[in-house]
Amino acid sequence: MEDRQIVELYWQRAEEAIPATAAKYGAYCRTIANNILANEEDAEECVNDTWLKAWNSMPDNRPTLLGAYLGKLTRWLSLSRLRERGRLKRGGGETSLALDELAEVISDGSDIQRELEIRELNAAVRVFLKSLEETEREMFLSRYWFLLPVKEIAARFGFSPNKVSTLLYRTRRKLQSYLKEEGLC
């Protein structure tokens, strides 16, 4: 089923929206949740929470990229669950490690001015990612969006873990330079 058809089901409040979403994006969302939580039960709960959050948010939103929208919801819900339960060291520390690596470049904040800065930062990061070569972009997203371990990324791309770590380090430095040029870091 096409994404626009699934979104239309949500807008019509048709119960078929959930099974259609689960059939098309269930594995994708479970992968995101599992990479963050490192626990099958928690991941499954987050995926179910994603469907509920999508159900409750769709009458107000009409996402054009349903997969990205669901991925963002799953990631947010999984990170929230991780924080709630104080498990940042779970799963071999991969989530904590990946987030710490990015913390050097992007800091945290919580006021209205900071919210505006975060929006600018998000737009700048999107532009930066588009400027990267495909392999570099995919490795960066694998690590910092999907929170995959370096060893898994290395196996996927046929590189040594050291090479992946070096490439990720260099990409983080490029991002930092880019953000400085844009006045965002």
SULKAPE-V209912 format. One line per field, one symbol per residue. ss: DSSP state (H for helix, E for strand, C for the rest). phi: phi as a letter, one per 20 degrees, with the letter a starting at -180 (. if undefined). burial: + if it has 24 or more other C-alpha atoms within 12 Angstrom, else -. A space follows every 50 residues. Layout:
ss = ???
phi = ???
burial = ???
This chain:
ss = CCHHHHHHHHHCCCCHHHHHHHHHHHHHHHHHHHHHHCCHHHHHHHHHHH HHHHHHHHCCCCCCCHHHHHHHHHHHHHHHHHHHCCCCCCHHHHHHHHHH HHHCCCCCCCCHHHHHHHHHHHHHHHHHHHHCCHHHHHHHHHHHCCCCCH HHHHHHHCCCHHHHHHHHHHHHHHHHHHHHHCCCC
phi = .fgffffffffemefffffffffecgfgfffffffeelbgffffffffff ffffgfefgedcfedggffffffffffffffffgemdfefmmmfffffff ffffecedabefgffffffffgfffffgffeffgfffffffgfddelffg fffgffemdfgfffgfffffffffffffffgemdc
burial = --+--++++++-----++-+++--++-+++++++++++---+++-+++++ +++++--+---++--++-+++++++++++-++-----+-----+++-++- ++--++--------------+--++--++--+---+++++++++++++++ --++---------++-+++-++--++-++----+-
